[in-house]
Amino acid sequence: MCLGVPGRVEDVWEADGTRMATVDFGGVRKEVCLAYVPQVGVGDYTIVHVGFALTKLDEASALETLELFKSVGLLEEEFGPTESLSP
């Protein structure tokens, strides 16, 4: 299954003219393209689908969604075993 998963932006940089980020999905960190969300920065939460950030999200909604995904096993299905969800 391929979900739009909320994650917290930890680092932002530019690669070949494209804004990229390291995003933490409840303990799993992935590189993500920020081309569609220029307003997203370090510390923000965003919904990510297939490596692209799609929208900015408030922290409470992001953490609630991550917890829900984790409780029904969707995070493990997407990423494998995960760590704590604290930011």
N, C-alpha and C positions, 0 to 999 in steps of 0.2 A: 504494500500500500504506500502511496506517496501523499503525505500530508503537508499542509501549510502549518509549520511549527513555529511557535514564538521562541525567540532567543534574545539574549542581552549582548549588545555590541561591546566588545572589549578593546578593540584596536581598529583604527581606520588608516588606510594608506592608498596610494595610487599605483596601479600597474598598467602600463601601456595606455595611459589616459583614462582608465576606468577606476572609479572608487571601489575599493574592496574593503572587507572587514573580517576580523575574527569574531565569530558569534558563538556564545556559550548557550547550549540547549540543555540546561539542567545537568551539567557535568561533562557533556560532549561538546568539543570545540571544532568548528568547521570554518573554512573560508567561504565567504559569501559575497556576491556582487551587489553593490549599493546603487547601481546606475538608475534604478527606478525610484529611489527615495533619497534625493539629495539632502533633505532636511534631517536625516537620521545621523546621529553622532555617537561617540563613546558614551556608554551608560544608558543609551536608549534601548527600548525593546522593539523588535520588529517581527513580522510574520515572514517566514522564509519558505519558499517552495522551489524545489529542484535547484538550489544554489543561488536563488535570486530573492533579495528582500523585496517585499511587495507593499508593505504599509507600516507605518509607525503604530505602536500599541502602548497603552499605559501599563505600568508595572503590575498593578493589581490584577488586571485581566490576563496579562502574560503568565504570571505565577499561578493563577487559578487554572488556566488552561493547561500549563505544563503538569500541574499536580493531577488534573483529571486524566490527561493522556498517560501519565505514569501509572495511575491507579488501575487503568484498564489494559495496561501492557503495550500501548501504542508507541511509547518512546523506545522501549526495548526492541520492539519490532522494527522501528526505523533505524536505531543507532546501536543496538546491543545494550549491555548493562550500563546503567547510569549512576551518577553520584547524587548527592543531596541537591535539592532545588534552591537552596538559599543563594541570593545574588552575590 
